[in-house]
Amino acid sequence: MRRRRGSAFGLGARPTRVFFLAGIAHAAWAATPGPAQDLGEPEVVEIAFQGVERFSDAELAKAILTQVTSCRTFAFVFPLPICPLTDWGFAHSRKYLSEPELPLDLLRLQLFYRQRGYREATVDTVVTRENGKARISFVVAEGDPTLIREFTVLGAEGILDEKRQAELLAIGAGDPLDLSNLARGEGRLTEALRALGYVNATVLRDYFVPRGSRAAEVTLRIDTGPRVRIGEIRIEGAGDVGDEIIRSLLSFESGDIFRDGEIIQSQRRLYNLEAIRFATVTSERRSDTDTLIDLRIQVAAAPKRTVGIGFGMETDECGQLQARLTNRNFLGQGRVLRLTTRLSNLFAGQLEGSFPCTDVSPDGIFQELNFRAEAAFEQPVFRGGKNSLRTTVYAEKETVPDLFVRTSAGGELAFTHRFSPSMSLTASVSPELTSFGVQSADIYFCVNFGFCDPEDIGVLSEQRWLSPLGLLWALDRTDDRFSPSRGFYVATGLEHAGLVTGSDYRYLRATLSGAAFKRLTNSTVLAGHIRFGSIDALPSQTFEAGTTDEIIHPRKRFFAGGAESVRGFGANLLGPTVLVVDANADCPDLDLNACVEGLSARAFDQRPAGGNAVLEASLELRTAIGDRWTFVSFVDVGQVWQSLGIRTKVVATPGVGVRFRSPIGPLRLDLGYDPSGPADRPVVAVLEGGDIQELNRTIRFDPFTDDDPGVLLEIARRLQLQVSIGEAF
C-alpha cells in the first residue's frame, strides 16, 4: 500500500553539518539525568546465568529486579558507536547493586522455575566486586521437571472436540507441569467458548503431585453456562444518518449468538463512517433471563460540513494551495461529498530552483502553474454494510520535474467489498483523456521508444484515452494507521487497459507491496517494507497508422528514488536515466559524439526514464526520543529495470533520519548515502530551436568522482537529504 510520495532535495556542502547536529541533538537528550542512585553501591556491569539449559538468559533476566548497566539507546551503538568505544556517562543507563534485593531475586528465580514445572530447582549467587563494579553470577541447578502423567478436560463435550481443545491448550500429558503455559491455554479455551456464545464460561483447574513424585495429574472442569443470544438492539443518536444505516453496518442482529469479536468488528465499522464522530456498543444483562443480552449502540454525528484551506511548500512542487469543502451526510445515509481544488508550482518560476523549490526543473516548461479540481462522492453503505461505492470526476494539470507535463480530465468508479475490518477488495474503472505539454515528454518518448522526430512526438502527445480496469486487494493488521509499531499490511493490485476498456494506451500492470512492524522495546520499533511491480505493454495501432507500437504511458511506468523509496537517490533517479546536454551551450559547431566525451559530469542534466519493473525494500530501526522525537537508522535497497529478463544489480543506500510528531503527522527528515559507481547512460542533445537528438553512443557517467574531488566533497555529493510528511512506509 503506497502512501503519497514525498519530496526530496539534493544536498550540497551542508549535509555533514545536518548529520552532526542530528547526532548532537540525540546526545543532548540522552544526557538528561536519570533517577537518583546510591553511589555507595557498586555498579552492575555483568549478570550471568550458569547451569541454565531450559531457558534463555533473556527470559531469566526479566524475572529479577537487579539489572546491568546498558547503552541508553541502540542509536549509540549504530550509527554513533559511542557505547562500544567510550565509557561516557550520558551514553549509558547506569545500574547499581542493591544488597537487600539479591536474596529476593533468588526467590524470584526459584518461583520462575517452579511455575514452569522445575519444582526441585535451586539457585545460588556469586558476586565479584572490584573497583566499584560488580559482576553477578546466578548459579542454577535446574533438576528434572515434573511431568504431566494424566490430563483430563471435563465439561466441553459436544462443544469443542478433543483436537480443538488440544490446539487451544497447547499442553497435555507428557509435558512439564508449566503453570504459566497452562494458564495461557485456559485463557484461550475460555475465549473460544465466549466466541461460541458461552459468555459466562469458566475453567476450574485442579492438579495433584504426590509427595516425592515427578508425575502430576491435571484436571480442568469447564462450566459453560447457558448459551447467550443477542436480545434487543437499541440505537441512540443516529440523527440524520438514520438507524437503517447504523444497523446495516452491524455484523449481527437480534437473535444471533452473542460473540465478542462481532461486537468489536461492528464498532470499528461505525468508527469508519465519516458521518459518525464516535460510536460505542455496550452490553446490558437482563434481569428476566440469563440467555439474552441486550445491546445499546450510542453514536454521535460528526459536523455535517467542514471547510479546510492549507498552504505548503515542497521541493518538487514548490508552493501549494489547497481548499476543500466536505459534506459528511450529503443526501442522508452517511453519504460524503468532497469538493477539492489544488494549485501547485506556485512561485516556481520566481524562485528558479532556489530553496525550498530545489527539485523544480530549470526548464520553464516544468515551472508552469499546476492545478486539480475534483468532486468525489462516496456511498459508505451500498447494497449491504460490507460494500461501499466511490465516484470521482476531475480535471488537472500535473508536472513531474524533467519528465512530463500532463493535462487530463476523467473520473473513477470504484466498488469496495470489506471481508473484515482489516481486509478489502476494490474493483475500479478509471477513464481519462490525457495529453502532454509540447516538448515536456519528448525525451521520454525518444529514449524509451525511439520517437525523436518532433512530428512523431507531437502525435504521441495528443489527447489519448487511458482507461484501465483495476483490482486491489488489501490486508491491514497494523495497530496504527499513520505510525504503526506492531502488525503488518500487504496489498496487491492488477490493472488492465486494452481494446475492451476503450484505452489507447494498452498494458497489463501488477504490483505487490507490504510492510511488517515489531516493537523490540518500549521505545524501539523494527520496521521492514517491500514493493515489487511489473508492466507489460500490449500491441496498439492507435498511434501511427499501419504500425503496431507498444507505448506505455509515463505515469504507469515504474520509478524509484525519493523520500518514500530508496532514499539515497533523488526523486525518480534510481534505475534508467538519460543525460541531457545543451548542444548550443556546450558543443557549438563541434561533433556531438566527440564533444560529450570530454564534458564534465556537471554539464549533464540527469533525467528519469523509468522502467517496466521495480523492486524496493527497506529496513528501519525507529528509536523514540521522548514523546515527540524519533531517531531512525535505515537501509534501503532497490532497482528499476527495463524488463524482468534484463536485470541489473540492486543498490543499497544506508542512512539516518529524525521524525517530529506534529498534529498533521510525522515531519520527516532523512539523510541517505548513495554508494553507486559509474554507469553507462544514453545521451540526448537539445539542439537549436528545441529539437532533440539521441546520440548513437552511451557515456560513462560518474557524478561523484569524475573530477577527483577530496574525500569530504565526494561524501557530500553522495548524501541526499529527503524531507516529507508521514513515515516512509
Stockholm file with secondary structure:
# STOCKHOLM 1.0

chainA/1-729         MRRRRGSAFGLGARPTRVFFLAGIAHAAWAATPGPAQDLGEPEVVEIAFQGVERFSDAELAKAILTQVTSCRTFAFVFPLPICPLTDWGFAHSRKYLSEPELPLDLLRLQLFYRQRGYREATVDTVVTRENGKARISFVVAEGDPTLIREFTVLGAEGILDEKRQAELLAIGAGDPLDLSNLARGEGRLTEALRALGYVNATVLRDYFVPRGSRAAEVTLRIDTGPRVRIGEIRIEGAGDVGDEIIRSLLSFESGDIFRDGEIIQSQRRLYNLEAIRFATVTSERRSDTDTLIDLRIQVAAAPKRTVGIGFGMETDECGQLQARLTNRNFLGQGRVLRLTTRLSNLFAGQLEGSFPCTDVSPDGIFQELNFRAEAAFEQPVFRGGKNSLRTTVYAEKETVPDLFVRTSAGGELAFTHRFSPSMSLTASVSPELTSFGVQSADIYFCVNFGFCDPEDIGVLSEQRWLSPLGLLWALDRTDDRFSPSRGFYVATGLEHAGLVTGSDYRYLRATLSGAAFKRLTNSTVLAGHIRFGSIDALPSQTFEAGTTDEIIHPRKRFFAGGAESVRGFGANLLGPTVLVVDANADCPDLDLNACVEGLSARAFDQRPAGGNAVLEASLELRTAIGDRWTFVSFVDVGQVWQSLGIRTKVVATPGVGVRFRSPIGPLRLDLGYDPSGPADRPVVAVLEGGDIQELNRTIRFDPFTDDDPGVLLEIARRLQLQVSIGEAF
#=GR chainA/1-729 SS CCCCCCEEEECCSCHHHHHHHHHHHHHHHHTSCCSCCCTTSCEEEEEEEESCCSSCHHHHHHTCSCCCCEESCGGGTTTSCHHHHCCCGGGEECCBCCTTHHHHHHHHHHHHHHHTTCTTCEEEEEEEEETTEEEEEEEEECCCCCEEEEEEEESCTTTSCHHHHHHHHCCCTTSBCCHHHHHHHHHHHHHHHHHTTCTTCEEEEEEECCTTCSEEEEEEEEECCCCCEEEEEEEESCGGGCHHHHHHHCSCCTTSBCCHHHHHHHHHHHHTCTTEEEEEEEEEECSSCSSEEEEEEEEEECCSEEEEEEEEEETTTEEEEEEEEEETTTTSTTCEEEEEEEEEEETHHHHTTCTTCTTSCSSGGGGSCEEEEEEEEEESCSSSTTEEEEEEEEEEEEEETTTEEEEEEEEEEEEEEEEETTEEEEEEECCEEEEECTTTSHHHHHHHHCCCSHHHHHHHHSCEEECCEEEEEEEECCSCSSSCCSEEEEEEEEEEESTTTTCSSCEEEEEEEEEEEEECSSSEEEEEEEEEEEEEECCCCSSSTTCCCCCCCTTTSBCBCSTTSCTTSCTTCBSCEEEEEEHHHHSTTSCHHHHHHTCCGGGCEEEECCBSEEEEEEEEEEEEETTTEEEEEEEEEEEEESBTTBCCCCEEEEEEEEEEEETTEEEEEEEEECCCCCEEEEEEEECGGGCEEEEEEEEEECTTTTTCCCHHHHHHHHEEEEEEESCCC
#=GC SS_cons         CCCCCCEEEECCSCHHHHHHHHHHHHHHHHTSCCSCCCTTSCEEEEEEEESCCSSCHHHHHHTCSCCCCEESCGGGTTTSCHHHHCCCGGGEECCBCCTTHHHHHHHHHHHHHHHTTCTTCEEEEEEEEETTEEEEEEEEECCCCCEEEEEEEESCTTTSCHHHHHHHHCCCTTSBCCHHHHHHHHHHHHHHHHHTTCTTCEEEEEEECCTTCSEEEEEEEEECCCCCEEEEEEEESCGGGCHHHHHHHCSCCTTSBCCHHHHHHHHHHHHTCTTEEEEEEEEEECSSCSSEEEEEEEEEECCSEEEEEEEEEETTTEEEEEEEEEETTTTSTTCEEEEEEEEEEETHHHHTTCTTCTTSCSSGGGGSCEEEEEEEEEESCSSSTTEEEEEEEEEEEEEETTTEEEEEEEEEEEEEEEEETTEEEEEEECCEEEEECTTTSHHHHHHHHCCCSHHHHHHHHSCEEECCEEEEEEEECCSCSSSCCSEEEEEEEEEEESTTTTCSSCEEEEEEEEEEEEECSSSEEEEEEEEEEEEEECCCCSSSTTCCCCCCCTTTSBCBCSTTSCTTSCTTCBSCEEEEEEHHHHSTTSCHHHHHHTCCGGGCEEEECCBSEEEEEEEEEEEEETTTEEEEEEEEEEEEESBTTBCCCCEEEEEEEEEEEETTEEEEEEEEECCCCCEEEEEEEECGGGCEEEEEEEEEECTTTTTCCCHHHHHHHHEEEEEEESCCC
//
